[in-house]
């Protein structure tokens, strides 16, 4: 094996190779120049593409209607009149003459009246929510202001802020109608549609029938 | 050279070996050909020439679409005895749909699955639905311990409920798996199937990590008075036998501004739907303010369906 330098002396190199080197160097130079212009040169403003549409944010033309409770509750006497209609009484029928007992609390059995009322909602006193000064025809906010029964959600929101916040942003409470309020309205449930104010925990329900398709087939325990 | 051997065959009489082989091969050939063209003799009114020659949905002109829809409406009348209207609402520019589900308030009542069953003209005997609700053990998200066949009052103690339907992935494995491009993502993000183009190979079903696709093993059975007449070509029209189907976010409803049927059926309001591009939309508020997550994030499917807990 030869130990000599295999490359011929510079003088002996064919001129074609020298030319190739020059061309290569020139190419590298051009590439660097292009790269420098691209990196540090004037910034070109990108033209908005015609395909990208602006977000669709239509003006609402229809309202979001929150269902309201019927108003002050009525007392069902259990008696039927001559026409077979059940006889009901307004709260005030009794409460205009009888002072409510401020010590009464939900979850504690009542000695007189409301014996059937059972529930669990913290350790709330009746007068925490019911306004005894207006013969119980209204609700009472924590600061003592009177509140009509139809506006019950305000009362609930005093303690259940996170739920109310979610509700206001459509992330709590059943609804139906249109997501696009420029095409149609929406109705929403209120708190007491689903939660009994005296026992607010959502009551268990029997689920609808499951599908029996193959994909949902029960595991047969095959290996 | 000896004399060629002669065979005595019925009808043909005495023939040589070569002729006998030719005759045998010809008989086999004719039989095979008859078997091959046999489906053509089973051509019925259900198999329509126009439908057979129909182009891909995305290549149809408006007039061709109308002709297809009218034909499908006649078909529904003939096969199901129902007067249906098939429409094709187009995607709205500037709209990208997304869905979020609040696992803290879902009670597992399956009303969403039931509403889907009714809205999307699912097969009655199998009680099919695009939504499967899993009863999950609190403390983790382990579908192996989940059960979608529960039949007891809900919510049960120590359980939570996880409805799973098509996640309308931005990077949908099912779309990539389809060998005939019968399924694709629309510009508003809804992954749809052209039931007239689908060949029923079920590759997409195998590709979907969420088991969200269903196959029509049989022709769906629906009584005439239960058929939902408000139908979309790409969504809830009654699917033929042998094709894939899936949740379309109720495309025929949402592209007209309405909520999906599953959302309206939800009694607790666990479901949130809307246009993510609208900064004031409910869905946007949820994505911005709740700690949302997606199923099987590690697969890189980029679902448009999000889950969250309140706490």
Interface residues (C-beta under 8 A of the other chain):
Chain A: X53 X54 X55 X56 X57 X162 X166 X167 X169 X170 X171 X172 X173 X174 X175 X176 X177 X178 X179 X180 X182 X183 X184 X186 X189 X194 X202 X204 X205 X206 X207 X208 X209 X210 X211 X212 X213 X214 X215 X216 X218
Chain B: X92 X93 X94 X95 X100 X102 X105 X107 X108 X109 X110 X111 X113 X114 X117 X126 X127 X128 X129 X132 X133 X148 X149 X150 X151 X152 X153 X154 X155 X156 X205 X211 X214 X215 X217 X254 X256 X257 X258 X259 X263 X264 X266 X267 X268 X269 X272 X273 X274 X275 X277 X278 X279 X280 X281 X282 X285 X286 X289 X290 X310
